[in-house]
Amino acid sequence: MVRIPNWPVAGEREIELLREVLDNPQWGGYNPMVTRFEEQFAALQTVKHCISAVNGTVTLELLLTAAGIGAGDEVIVPAISFVATATAVSRVGAIPVFVDIEPYSFNMDPACAERAITAKTKAIIAVHFGGPLADMDRLIPLAEAHKLILIEDAAHSQGAEWRGRGAGSIGWAGSFSFQNGKVLTAGEGGALTTNSDDVAVKLRSLCNIGRKAAENFFFHYALGTNARLTGLQAAVLIGQLERFGRQVDLRVKNATSIISATIAKRGLTWQQVPEQVTANSWYLLLGRVDSSYGRSRNQLHKDLTAQGIPCTPFYPHPLYRNPLYLNGGCRVEPCPNSEACIEDAFWLPHRVLMADEESIQEIATAF
């Protein structure tokens, strides 16, 4: 019988850290636990600054605000992502421009991004889908050549690296999510990362209702909001960080086992992870099937779920076919790879990769 562990995982360490916060009269964003977490997460992502926040949706909106992006501006986003990647653009008054993904990395195709650039383009949001980073070797020079801001949507990529550099440390700034299903979670939560001192000061002010460090509590210098992470969430995240490395090691081992056991299967193709990805925390195990596989994606989904193996048959539509954007408010470039993935791609959540060895063998056999 396949045994898939539950997620999230918590224990006495989280309780101990939470008690430390509860014993302090300050439970909110000014608790010392918040700074402790920010320092530890910055170290994990090899980045100078981490500003924690309430979630990974608000962090994207704040990044765009800090970048000065607003009405009439265009921001290039991949057609395959969670809706927040696009709605963050819309909520600051800008226009999301949807471009295609590469067929097997599931990440933005830099060539498609380049073709979508106009005089109105101000930024590119590179989503690191499933964990592995988008092609930063091509996206960084592309952004520099056209004087665009490159934002990393790293909601899936805690602990992931490109050539030894952490996700969120390579572009202008990065955005992370600690929502309930993420590999690092406090139920909800988010973080902003940057190597720029000036950007960090701006982001921290925007997250704290426009305040400046060491200034009077009732003086506000920017049109910010209260996006502070609480001490309680930070405590949980510190506990999660302490077991994070062991969990990643297990997922790497088990993902490798499943892929190795099924690599010769005709018609089954797993996500292509570039060799420049020097660390991958395996948020998702992504794949596609074609007509030579012998089963449709939908049939594969039914077969796996019947055996107790969690499986999601990809998104039901690209972002531009979400009801929100059917009546406009966006620009859509040709996206044949995105459309194809809707029909034949799937993913297994990361908790599948935390199963015991016998279950991993059964999962591989199910393919």
C-alpha positions, 0 to 999 in steps of 0.5 A: 500500500502506498503511504503518503505522509501528511503536510505540513510537518510540525513537532515539539520544536515549533511548540517550543519556539511559539512558547518563546513568542507567547512569553513575550508581550509583543506577538506581532511583527516587532517580535525578535523572532521575525528578525531571526527568521529573516536572517536565517532565510537570507542566508539560505537564499544567499541574499543580503536582505530578507523582508518578511511579509504576510504572503507571497501575493502581497510581496509581488504587489509590493515589489511592483510598487517599489519598482514604480510600476503603474498605470499603462506599464506592461509587465511580461509574465509567463502564461503558466503560473498561479494567478497571483503572478498576473493579478499583482500586475493588474492590482498596481494598474499595469498590464500583464503580457502573457508569454509562452513557456519552454515545453519541458522546463515549464518556465518562461521562454526567454525568446518569447519574452524578448519578442513581447517587449515594447516601449511600454514594457517595464519589467519581467516576472520570471516564475521559477515553476515547480522549484527549478529556476527559470533560465537566468543566464538568458533572462538577466542579459535580456533585462539589462539590454532593454533596461527592464526590471527582472523580478523573481517569483520564487514562490516554489523555490525555497532553497533552490539555486542557480550556479550556486546563487539562491533563488531571489538573489539574482534579479532586482528582487525576489518574492517568496510564499510560505503558504500551507503547501509550500516546502517551507511553511507557516500556513501563510506568509511571504518574504521579499529578498534583494541584494540592494540596500536601497531597495531593501529600505524601500521594501521594508518601509512599504511593508510597515505602513511607510515608516522609516527605521528608527523614526517616530512610530506615527510618521509615515513617509511612503504609501505603504501597508501593514504587511508584517509577518507575526512573531508566531509565524516566524517561530514556526518558520524557524522550526521548519528551517531546522528540518528543511535540509533533511527534507530536501535531501529526502525529496532529492533522493526520491525524485531521482529514484522515480525518474531513474525507474521511469526514464525509459518509459516511452511517451513520459517526459519529466521536467527538464532541470538545467544543469545550472540549477545547483540545488532544487527543493522539489516543490513539484514533480512535473511531467508530460505524456504524449500519444505514445505513452499508452494512457492519456494524462487524464487516465494517468491521473485517475490511475494514480489517484485510485492507488492513493497517489496524489496527482494534479492534472496541471492547470485547467487553463493558461492564465489568460483564459482565466475568467478574470482576463477573458474580457481584456486587461492584458495582452496575450502573445502566442502560447502553444506550449502553454496550451499543450501542457493544459492537455498533457501535463501533471504534477505530484506534490512534494509530500509524495517525495517524502514517502518511504522507500517501499512506497516510492517503488510502488509510485514508480511502478504506477507509471 
